[in-house]
Amino acid sequence: MAVMEYIDAIRLAMKEEMERDENVFVLGEDVGVKGGVFTTTKGLQEQFGDMRVMDTPLSESAIAGVAIGAAMYGMKPIAEMQYSDFMLPATNQIISEAAKIRYRSNNDWSCPIVIRAPIGGGIFGGLYHSQCPESIFFGTPGLKIVAPYSAYDAKGLLKAAVRDPDPVLFFENKKCYKLIKEDVPEDDYIVPLGKANVLREGADITVIGYSQPLHFVMQAAEELEREEGITAHVLDLRTLQPLDREAIIASARLTGKVLIVHEDNKTGGVGAEVAAIISEECLFDLDAPIQRLCGPDVPAMPISPTLEKFYMLSKDKAKEAMRTLAEY
């Protein structure tokens, strides 16, 4: 194994899949010569050429449309949206076409595309470079949605997504790119889609989340156990669609006190569906109302550094929410 940053794990996953299968190719804005705005595709065009790592015009609808057409003819495109904020011009192609091709063709056709997009704030990007749009696509039958937290999972889940016969949205939190480092195998492995992962065992409270906010949750959990003896059971959803219902239910029943954490807006977010699953299946196992710690319901991320800090989740916010739940 090698200690690897999250961004390097993603790049390695694409490299390995392109070496394994000549039908895999990458397309998107600045993915070729520049190597991606965050360098996620750096070096891939030099290795595989400009026919398999293709710079496109600044048109998300075209990127998605070309990827869908190529997938229906047997290719396996990895389409990069430079920022998830700009996916909205492609929602018709993603929701009305890619997600429904298998159904509308009576299972004669499939659409094996992966659409990668960075989500989240914390880079002073303001309202058009900081959004978390996963709730827009969440609940659309036919789509799989992935949002890895760890570098190990980022590689394994991306490889699984490329091999999946149906469309997968792969959301990468841009703060994770350089923040998250860990041992990542340099050989071939996959992490199955639809399976959550227990990051930490605990008996007092359960915290369920995904992506970068789990970094704060894990920090807070360590401090709470060391300082106050509160132990947190932390579940990383990893795949948002399909959700791992069994893992959610088991984790909720384990402690009876549940906090759901994500950076996306609170209202209508993924956490609302997680809460609904728990309320339907575990109502009489709960010892406290289900709590959520999420991004505030405001139109967009502020560009002011001070206001962005106020908006963003943090270790201290997670710690306070976890302590309050434990004391209920």
C-alpha positions as CSV (number, residue, x, y, z in Angstrom):
1,M,0.0,0.0,0.0
2,A,1.0,3.6,-0.5
3,V,-0.2,6.6,1.5
4,M,-2.3,8.5,-1.0
5,E,-4.4,11.6,-1.1
6,Y,-8.0,11.4,-2.1
7,I,-7.3,13.1,-5.4
8,D,-4.6,10.7,-6.3
9,A,-6.8,7.7,-5.5
10,I,-9.4,9.0,-7.9
11,R,-6.8,9.6,-10.6
12,L,-5.4,6.1,-10.1
13,A,-8.9,4.5,-10.3
14,M,-9.4,6.1,-13.8
15,K,-5.9,5.1,-14.9
16,E,-6.4,1.5,-13.9
17,E,-9.9,1.2,-15.5
18,M,-8.6,2.8,-18.7
19,E,-5.7,0.3,-18.8
20,R,-8.1,-2.6,-18.1
21,D,-10.8,-1.7,-20.6
22,E,-10.1,0.2,-23.9
23,N,-13.7,1.3,-24.0
24,V,-13.3,3.5,-21.0
25,F,-12.6,7.1,-21.9
26,V,-12.7,10.5,-20.1
27,L,-14.3,13.7,-21.4
28,G,-14.9,17.1,-19.9
29,E,-13.7,20.7,-19.7
30,D,-10.0,21.0,-19.4
31,V,-9.5,17.3,-18.5
32,G,-6.8,16.8,-21.2
33,V,-4.0,19.3,-21.6
34,K,-4.6,21.0,-18.3
35,G,-5.3,17.8,-16.4
36,G,-8.5,19.1,-14.8
37,V,-9.0,22.2,-12.8
38,F,-8.2,20.2,-9.6
39,T,-5.6,18.0,-11.5
40,T,-7.7,14.9,-11.1
41,T,-6.9,13.9,-14.7
42,K,-3.3,15.0,-14.7
43,G,-1.1,12.8,-16.9
44,L,-4.0,10.8,-18.4
45,Q,-4.0,12.4,-21.8
46,E,-0.2,11.9,-22.1
47,Q,-0.6,8.2,-21.4
48,F,-3.8,7.5,-23.4
49,G,-4.0,10.2,-26.0
50,D,-6.5,12.8,-26.9
51,M,-9.1,10.4,-28.3
52,R,-9.5,8.8,-24.8
53,V,-9.0,11.9,-22.7
54,M,-11.0,14.5,-24.6
55,D,-11.3,18.2,-23.9
56,T,-14.8,19.4,-24.6
57,P,-16.5,22.8,-25.1
58,L,-17.9,24.6,-22.1
59,S,-21.3,22.8,-22.4
60,E,-22.4,20.5,-19.7
61,S,-25.5,19.4,-21.7
62,A,-23.2,18.4,-24.6
63,I,-20.8,16.5,-22.2
64,A,-23.7,14.5,-20.8
65,G,-25.3,14.0,-24.2
66,V,-22.1,12.8,-25.9
67,A,-21.5,10.4,-22.9
68,I,-25.0,8.9,-23.1
69,G,-24.7,8.4,-26.9
70,A,-21.3,6.8,-26.5
71,A,-22.5,4.5,-23.7
72,M,-25.4,3.3,-25.8
73,Y,-22.9,2.2,-28.5
74,G,-20.8,0.2,-26.0
75,M,-18.3,2.7,-24.7
76,K,-17.8,3.5,-21.0
77,P,-17.4,7.2,-20.6
78,I,-16.3,9.0,-17.5
79,A,-17.7,12.5,-17.9
80,E,-16.3,15.3,-15.7
81,M,-18.4,18.3,-14.7
82,Q,-15.8,20.9,-13.7
83,Y,-18.0,22.0,-10.8
84,S,-21.3,20.3,-9.7
85,D,-22.9,23.7,-9.7
86,F,-22.9,23.7,-13.5
87,M,-24.7,20.3,-13.8
88,L,-28.1,21.9,-14.1
89,P,-27.9,22.4,-17.9
90,A,-27.5,18.6,-18.1
91,T,-30.3,17.6,-15.8
92,N,-32.6,16.8,-18.8
93,Q,-30.0,14.4,-20.2
94,I,-29.2,12.8,-16.9
95,I,-32.8,12.5,-15.4
96,S,-34.9,12.2,-18.5
97,E,-32.5,10.2,-20.7
98,A,-29.7,8.3,-18.9
99,A,-31.8,7.3,-15.9
100,K,-34.6,6.0,-18.1
101,I,-32.9,4.3,-21.0
102,R,-33.0,0.8,-19.5
103,Y,-36.7,1.2,-18.6
104,R,-37.8,2.8,-21.9
105,S,-36.0,0.1,-24.0
106,N,-37.5,-2.8,-22.0
107,N,-34.0,-3.7,-20.9
108,D,-32.6,-3.9,-24.4
109,W,-30.3,-0.9,-23.8
110,S,-28.2,0.3,-20.9
111,C,-26.3,3.5,-20.2
112,P,-23.0,2.7,-18.4
113,I,-21.8,6.2,-17.8
114,V,-20.1,7.8,-14.8
115,I,-20.5,11.5,-14.2
116,R,-17.9,12.9,-11.8
117,A,-18.4,16.3,-10.2
118,P,-16.8,18.1,-7.2
119,I,-19.2,19.3,-4.5
120,G,-19.0,21.5,-1.4
121,G,-17.7,24.8,-0.1
122,G,-14.7,25.9,1.9
123,I,-12.6,27.3,-1.0
124,F,-14.1,30.8,-1.1
125,G,-15.8,29.9,-4.3
126,G,-19.1,31.7,-3.6
127,L,-22.5,30.7,-4.9
128,Y,-21.4,29.1,-8.3
129,H,-18.5,26.9,-7.1
130,S,-19.6,25.6,-3.8
131,Q,-23.0,23.9,-4.1
132,C,-24.0,20.4,-3.0
133,P,-26.7,19.5,-5.6
134,E,-27.0,15.8,-4.8
135,S,-30.6,16.3,-3.6
136,I,-31.6,17.4,-7.1
137,F,-30.9,13.9,-8.4
138,F,-31.6,11.9,-5.3
139,G,-34.8,9.9,-5.6
140,T,-34.6,9.6,-9.4
141,P,-35.1,5.9,-10.2
142,G,-32.4,4.6,-12.6
143,L,-29.6,6.7,-11.1
144,K,-27.0,5.5,-8.7
145,I,-25.3,8.3,-6.6
146,V,-22.0,7.9,-4.8
147,A,-20.3,10.4,-2.4
148,P,-17.1,8.8,-0.9
149,Y,-15.4,10.2,2.2
150,S,-12.1,8.2,2.3
151,A,-9.4,7.8,-0.3
152,Y,-9.6,4.0,-0.1
153,D,-13.3,4.2,-0.9
154,A,-12.9,6.9,-3.6
155,K,-10.7,4.5,-5.6
156,G,-12.8,1.4,-5.0
157,L,-16.1,3.1,-5.5
158,L,-15.1,4.8,-8.7
159,K,-13.8,1.5,-10.2
160,A,-17.1,-0.1,-9.2
161,A,-19.0,2.8,-10.8
162,V,-17.1,2.5,-14.1
163,R,-17.9,-1.2,-14.2
164,D,-21.6,-0.7,-13.4
165,P,-24.0,-1.1,-16.3
166,D,-26.1,1.8,-15.3
167,P,-25.5,5.6,-14.9
168,V,-23.6,6.6,-11.7
169,L,-23.2,10.2,-10.4
170,F,-19.9,10.3,-8.5
171,F,-19.7,13.3,-6.2
172,E,-16.3,14.3,-4.8
173,N,-16.0,16.9,-2.1
174,K,-13.3,19.3,-3.2
175,K,-12.0,19.8,0.3
176,C,-11.3,16.1,0.5
177,Y,-9.0,16.2,-2.5
178,K,-5.9,17.2,-0.4
179,L,-7.3,16.9,3.1
180,I,-7.9,13.1,3.2
181,K,-4.9,10.8,3.1
182,E,-4.6,7.1,3.9
183,D,-3.2,3.8,2.8
184,V,-4.6,2.8,-0.6
185,P,-3.8,-0.4,-2.3
186,E,-2.1,0.1,-5.7
187,D,-3.6,-3.1,-7.0
188,D,-7.1,-3.8,-8.4
189,Y,-10.0,-3.7,-5.9
190,I,-13.5,-2.4,-5.8
191,V,-15.9,-1.2,-3.1
192,P,-19.4,-2.4,-3.8
193,L,-22.0,0.2,-4.5
194,G,-24.9,0.4,-2.1
195,K,-23.0,-0.7,1.0
196,A,-22.4,1.7,3.9
197,N,-19.3,1.5,6.1
198,V,-18.9,1.7,9.9
199,L,-16.1,4.2,10.5
200,R,-16.2,4.0,14.3
201,E,-17.8,1.8,16.9
202,G,-19.7,3.4,19.8
203,A,-22.6,2.8,22.2
204,D,-24.0,6.2,23.2
205,I,-25.0,7.9,19.9
206,T,-25.1,7.1,16.2
207,V,-23.9,9.6,13.6
208,I,-24.9,8.9,10.0
209,G,-23.4,11.0,7.1
210,Y,-21.3,11.1,4.0
211,S,-18.5,12.9,2.3
212,Q,-16.3,15.6,3.9
213,P,-18.4,16.4,7.1
214,L,-17.4,13.0,8.4
215,H,-13.9,14.4,8.9
216,F,-15.3,16.8,11.5
217,V,-17.5,14.0,13.0
218,M,-14.5,11.7,13.5
219,Q,-12.5,14.5,15.1
220,A,-15.4,15.4,17.4
221,A,-16.0,11.7,18.3
222,E,-12.4,11.3,19.4
223,E,-12.5,14.4,21.6
224,L,-15.9,13.5,23.1
225,E,-14.7,10.0,24.1
226,R,-11.4,11.3,25.5
227,E,-12.9,14.3,27.4
228,E,-16.4,13.1,28.4
229,G,-16.6,9.4,27.8
230,I,-19.2,9.7,25.1
231,T,-18.8,7.0,22.4
232,A,-20.1,7.6,18.9
233,H,-21.0,5.0,16.4
234,V,-20.3,6.6,13.0
235,L,-21.8,5.2,9.7
236,D,-20.5,6.5,6.3
237,L,-23.3,6.0,3.8
238,R,-20.8,6.1,0.9
239,T,-23.6,5.4,-1.6
240,L,-26.6,7.7,-1.5
241,Q,-28.7,5.8,-4.0
242,P,-29.4,3.0,-3.3
243,L,-29.1,3.7,0.4
244,D,-28.0,0.8,2.6
245,R,-31.3,0.5,4.6
246,E,-30.1,-2.5,6.6
247,A,-27.0,-0.6,7.9
248,I,-29.0,2.5,8.6
249,I,-31.6,0.5,10.7
250,A,-28.9,-1.5,12.5
251,S,-26.9,1.6,13.4
252,A,-30.0,3.5,14.6
253,R,-31.1,0.5,16.8
254,L,-27.7,0.2,18.3
255,T,-27.8,3.4,20.3
256,G,-31.4,4.7,19.9
257,K,-30.0,8.3,19.4
258,V,-29.3,9.4,15.8
259,L,-27.7,12.5,14.3
260,I,-27.6,12.8,10.6
261,V,-24.9,15.1,9.1
262,H,-24.4,16.5,5.6
263,E,-23.3,19.7,3.9
264,D,-26.2,20.0,1.6
265,N,-29.2,22.1,2.7
266,K,-31.3,20.6,5.5
267,T,-34.7,20.7,3.9
268,G,-35.2,18.0,1.3
269,G,-31.7,16.6,1.7
270,V,-30.6,13.0,1.7
271,G,-30.8,13.2,5.5
272,A,-34.6,13.6,5.3
273,E,-34.9,10.2,3.6
274,V,-32.5,8.6,6.1
275,A,-34.7,10.0,8.9
276,A,-37.8,8.7,7.3
277,I,-36.3,5.2,7.0
278,I,-35.4,5.3,10.7
279,S,-38.8,6.6,11.8
280,E,-40.6,3.9,9.7
281,E,-38.5,1.0,10.9
282,C,-37.1,2.0,14.3
283,L,-39.6,4.3,16.0
284,F,-39.8,2.3,19.2
285,D,-36.1,1.8,19.4
286,L,-35.4,5.5,19.6
287,D,-34.5,7.3,22.9
288,A,-34.4,10.8,21.4
289,P,-35.9,12.6,18.3
290,I,-33.8,12.2,15.2
291,Q,-31.5,15.2,14.8
292,R,-29.9,16.7,11.7
293,L,-26.8,18.9,11.3
294,C,-26.8,20.2,7.8
295,G,-26.1,23.3,5.7
296,P,-28.5,26.1,6.4
297,D,-31.5,26.7,4.1
298,V,-30.1,29.8,2.3
299,P,-30.0,30.3,-1.5
300,A,-26.3,29.9,-1.9
301,M,-22.9,29.8,-0.3
302,P,-21.7,33.3,0.8
303,I,-18.5,34.5,-0.9
304,S,-17.4,36.4,2.2
305,P,-14.9,34.3,4.1
306,T,-16.5,35.2,7.4
307,L,-20.0,34.2,6.2
308,E,-18.7,31.1,4.5
309,K,-17.2,29.9,7.8
310,F,-20.5,30.6,9.5
311,Y,-22.3,28.5,6.8
312,M,-19.9,25.6,6.8
313,L,-20.0,22.6,9.2
314,S,-17.1,22.3,11.6
315,K,-15.6,20.1,14.3
316,D,-17.1,22.4,17.0
317,K,-20.6,22.3,15.4
318,A,-20.5,18.5,15.2
319,K,-19.2,18.2,18.7
320,E,-21.9,20.4,20.2
321,A,-24.7,18.5,18.3
322,M,-23.3,15.2,19.3
323,R,-23.0,16.2,23.0
324,T,-26.5,17.6,23.0
325,L,-27.9,14.4,21.6
326,A,-26.0,12.2,24.1
327,E,-27.4,14.3,27.0
328,Y,-31.0,14.1,25.8
